[in-house]
Amino acid sequence: VQLVESGGGLVQPGGSLRLSCVASGFSFSRYAMRWFRQAPGKERELVATITSDGGSINYADSVKGRFTISRDNAKNTVYLQMNSLKLEDTAVYHCNGRYYSSDYWGQGTQVTVSS
């Protein structure tokens, strides 16, 4: 089982990034997928959730209107499009797959928003 995130980096405030998370080793299309983030010294925060078929999506209030989660079950990939980035979006972003008691995590990708 593997979840591999990519797409992080350094971006100026107001900029955009698109994170990807490629899954392997499990039935991706059955799993709800989530993006979390954790900034230094802060608790992990749930950023966005998408159901297995993409029919239901939810966002943290802190990112609503700026971030968009999506998935492509044919490519076993979940995305997080991040626009209008703010300094406080700086964190390590992790993807997570959950199906009943199965819970898988990626290693994370660093997003740094700085001028």
C-alpha positions in Angstrom: 0.0 0.0 0.0 1.4 3.4 -1.0 0.2 7.0 -1.1 2.7 9.3 -2.7 2.1 13.0 -2.7 3.8 15.5 -5.0 3.4 19.1 -6.1 4.5 21.0 -3.0 7.0 23.8 -3.1 7.7 27.4 -2.4 5.1 29.9 -3.6 4.4 33.6 -3.0 1.2 34.8 -1.3 -1.6 34.8 -3.8 0.0 32.1 -5.8 -1.3 28.6 -6.7 -0.1 25.0 -6.3 -1.7 21.7 -7.3 -1.0 18.7 -5.1 -1.3 15.2 -6.3 -1.5 11.9 -4.4 -1.1 8.7 -6.3 -2.4 5.5 -4.6 -1.3 1.9 -5.2 -1.8 -1.4 -3.5 -5.5 -1.0 -2.6 -8.9 -0.4 -4.2 -8.6 3.3 -4.5 -12.1 3.8 -5.9 -13.7 2.4 -2.7 -11.9 4.9 -0.5 -12.9 8.3 0.7 -9.9 10.5 0.4 -8.8 13.4 2.5 -6.1 16.0 2.6 -4.7 17.0 5.9 -2.0 19.5 6.8 0.2 20.1 9.7 2.2 23.2 10.4 5.1 23.3 12.9 3.9 23.5 16.4 0.2 23.1 15.4 -2.2 20.2 15.4 -3.0 18.4 12.3 -5.9 19.9 10.4 -8.4 18.3 8.0 -8.4 20.4 4.9 -10.7 18.6 2.5 -12.6 15.4 2.0 -14.0 13.7 -1.1 -16.2 10.5 -1.1 -15.3 7.5 -3.1 -17.3 8.5 -6.1 -16.6 12.2 -5.8 -20.3 12.9 -5.0 -19.7 14.6 -1.7 -17.0 17.1 -0.9 -16.2 19.1 2.2 -13.7 21.8 3.1 -12.3 23.3 6.2 -13.6 26.9 6.7 -10.0 28.1 6.4 -9.7 27.0 2.8 -13.3 27.2 1.5 -13.5 29.1 -1.7 -9.7 28.8 -2.3 -9.0 25.0 -2.4 -10.6 22.4 -4.6 -10.3 18.6 -4.0 -10.9 16.2 -6.9 -10.1 12.7 -7.8 -9.6 10.5 -10.9 -10.4 6.9 -10.0 -9.0 5.7 -13.4 -5.6 7.2 -12.4 -5.9 6.3 -8.7 -5.1 9.9 -7.9 -6.6 12.6 -5.7 -5.7 16.3 -6.2 -5.8 19.4 -4.2 -5.8 22.6 -6.2 -4.8 25.5 -4.0 -5.4 29.1 -5.1 -4.9 32.4 -3.4 -2.4 30.9 -1.1 -1.8 32.6 2.2 1.2 32.6 4.6 -0.9 30.5 7.0 -1.3 27.7 4.4 2.4 26.8 5.0 2.4 23.2 6.2 3.2 19.6 5.3 0.2 18.3 3.4 -0.7 14.6 3.6 -3.3 12.6 1.8 -5.3 9.9 3.5 -7.4 7.1 2.3 -10.1 5.6 4.5 -12.5 2.7 4.0 -14.1 1.2 7.1 -11.2 0.3 9.4 -8.6 0.7 6.7 -6.7 4.0 7.0 -3.7 4.8 4.8 -1.3 7.8 4.8 1.2 9.4 2.5 4.5 10.8 3.6 3.5 14.3 2.9 4.7 17.2 0.7 5.9 20.5 2.0 4.0 23.7 1.0 5.7 26.9 1.9 4.0 30.3 1.2 6.5 33.1 1.6 7.3 36.4 0.1 
